[in-house]
Amino acid sequence: MAIPALFKNKLSLPVICAPMFLVSSPKLVISACKNGIVGSFPSFNARTQDLLDTWLSQIRSELDEHIATNPEGPVAPFAVNLVVHPSNTRLSSDRAVVKKHQVPFVITSQGNPAEVVEEVHQWGGLVFHDVIRADHAKKAIQAGVDGIIIVTAGAGGHAGEINPFALVREIREFWNGPLALAGAINDGMGVRAAEVLGADFSYMGTRFIATEEAEVEGDYKTMLVDAQVSDLIYTDTFTGVKCNFLKPSIARAGVDLTKFTAKTHVDLDLGESNAWKDFWSAGHGVAGIKHVLPMTELVAQLKEEYRSAVATPAFSSASK
Ligand SMILES: Cc1cc2nc3c(=O)[nH]c(=O)nc-3n(C[C@H](O)[C@H](O)[C@H](O)COP(=O)(O)O)c2cc1C
């Protein structure tokens, strides 16, 4: 297992609160970091570079202040997610702001991270790249990334289609470095299971939407609490890339999917997109979400579940 120095003594759990379009805001990021889990957001969520600049200043100053008054910590580092797909017209301007703030941790997705890696390494930052297949992981490793995030079947957002048991083990055959696992990890048992499987971090998205700090419509949170896996649809209709959406949010928006004109090309230029505003994404973990909790309470619950999972004895034939 490989935990980079950036995270040493700064985490209360090996968890990254994953970047989520239109969901992750400074409030969610700061509350995650203050509770000892990595907070992150996609650069897109700040609608302009000026706002991105303001957000990064705010996150840094609030965390620095918190560290000064709570020196015992742990306070986790924060991350910015950059979509490196060629359709992202904001990439170079967002990179300039990320460079100005020397963001310690950058998460790249949907393309070739090589240029971002070269740049972020200049100030000693780390780059993890998210992948849904082993060959993508090999390319990211060649590009020099510091860590791999495996997004598996059942994840919220642009989920993969491969089972986590299969993909973690396949990637561990050629990658000894930091590895994060995403896909329906909802509780401390899942966090421990990910470690046993070979991941260093759990990359959790959907569960954190149902927190008081997530700045989304209340109906979205209620829908997560009420939803079952059967309430999800995995479709490429809206962005040209397969993604899990809550069917009740599509019905709420008055859209009949059978009559909807699907995207014929991959379009990840989310800058002005409305699709994600009306159609809400969630992973298979929805069935395990029973309450909207404050971040502090959710992290305390995750820690308790993790502790009890760690204490679970291994199988022993002598006990049979
Ligand atoms: C509403 C929503 C928006 C997302 N937006 C992004 C994004 O902008 N960039 C990205 O790399 N991943 C995005 N994701 C994927 C998450 O970063 C993460 O991989 C996923 O949520 C993990 O699976 P889980 O939701 O089952 O925990 C999004 C996920 C959700 C649920």
Ligand as a Chemical Component Dictionary entry (heavy atoms), coordinates in Angstrom:
data_LIG
# 
_chem_comp.id                   LIG 
_chem_comp.type                 NON-POLYMER 
_chem_comp.pdbx_formal_charge   0 
_chem_comp.three_letter_code    LIG 
# 
loop_
_chem_comp_atom.comp_id 
_chem_comp_atom.atom_id 
_chem_comp_atom.alt_atom_id 
_chem_comp_atom.type_symbol 
_chem_comp_atom.charge 
_chem_comp_atom.model_Cartn_x 
_chem_comp_atom.model_Cartn_y 
_chem_comp_atom.model_Cartn_z 
_chem_comp_atom.pdbx_ordinal 
LIG C1  C1  C 0 -23.597 14.164 -9.420  1  
LIG C2  C2  C 0 -22.249 13.646 -9.804  2  
LIG C3  C3  C 0 -21.404 14.452 -10.543 3  
LIG C4  C4  C 0 -20.133 13.997 -10.898 4  
LIG N1  N1  N 0 -19.287 14.843 -11.574 5  
LIG C5  C5  C 0 -18.012 14.464 -11.819 6  
LIG C6  C6  C 0 -17.085 15.367 -12.408 7  
LIG O1  O1  O 0 -17.392 16.526 -12.704 8  
LIG N2  N2  N 0 -15.815 14.929 -12.635 9  
LIG C7  C7  C 0 -15.425 13.649 -12.316 10 
LIG O2  O2  O 0 -14.264 13.296 -12.546 11 
LIG N3  N3  N 0 -16.284 12.777 -11.753 12 
LIG C8  C8  C 0 -17.550 13.166 -11.482 13 
LIG N4  N4  N 0 -18.415 12.299 -10.861 14 
LIG C9  C9  C 0 -17.919 10.965 -10.446 15 
LIG C10 C10 C 0 -17.347 11.020 -9.023  16 
LIG O3  O3  O 0 -16.187 11.834 -9.003  17 
LIG C11 C11 C 0 -17.013 9.605  -8.493  18 
LIG O4  O4  O 0 -16.220 8.907  -9.423  19 
LIG C12 C12 C 0 -18.274 8.786  -8.225  20 
LIG O5  O5  O 0 -19.259 9.576  -7.618  21 
LIG C13 C13 C 0 -17.951 7.599  -7.332  22 
LIG O6  O6  O 0 -19.024 6.702  -7.273  23 
LIG P1  P1  P 0 -20.188 6.772  -6.151  24 
LIG O7  O7  O 0 -21.010 7.977  -6.500  25 
LIG O8  O8  O 0 -20.931 5.508  -6.355  26 
LIG O9  O9  O 0 -19.555 6.898  -4.810  27 
LIG C14 C14 C 0 -19.707 12.710 -10.513 28 
LIG C15 C15 C 0 -20.576 11.900 -9.771  29 
LIG C16 C16 C 0 -21.829 12.359 -9.406  30 
LIG C17 C17 C 0 -22.716 11.482 -8.577  31 
# 
loop_
_chem_comp_bond.comp_id 
_chem_comp_bond.atom_id_1 
_chem_comp_bond.atom_id_2 
_chem_comp_bond.value_order 
_chem_comp_bond.pdbx_ordinal 
LIG C1  C2  SING 1  
LIG C2  C3  SING 2  
LIG C2  C16 DOUB 3  
LIG C3  C4  DOUB 4  
LIG C4  N1  SING 5  
LIG C4  C14 SING 6  
LIG N1  C5  DOUB 7  
LIG C5  C6  SING 8  
LIG C5  C8  SING 9  
LIG C6  O1  DOUB 10 
LIG C6  N2  SING 11 
LIG N2  C7  SING 12 
LIG C7  O2  DOUB 13 
LIG C7  N3  SING 14 
LIG N3  C8  DOUB 15 
LIG C8  N4  SING 16 
LIG N4  C9  SING 17 
LIG N4  C14 SING 18 
LIG C9  C10 SING 19 
LIG C10 O3  SING 20 
LIG C10 C11 SING 21 
LIG C11 O4  SING 22 
LIG C11 C12 SING 23 
LIG C12 O5  SING 24 
LIG C12 C13 SING 25 
LIG C13 O6  SING 26 
LIG O6  P1  SING 27 
LIG P1  O7  DOUB 28 
LIG P1  O8  SING 29 
LIG P1  O9  SING 30 
LIG C14 C15 DOUB 31 
LIG C15 C16 SING 32 
LIG C16 C17 SING 33 
# 
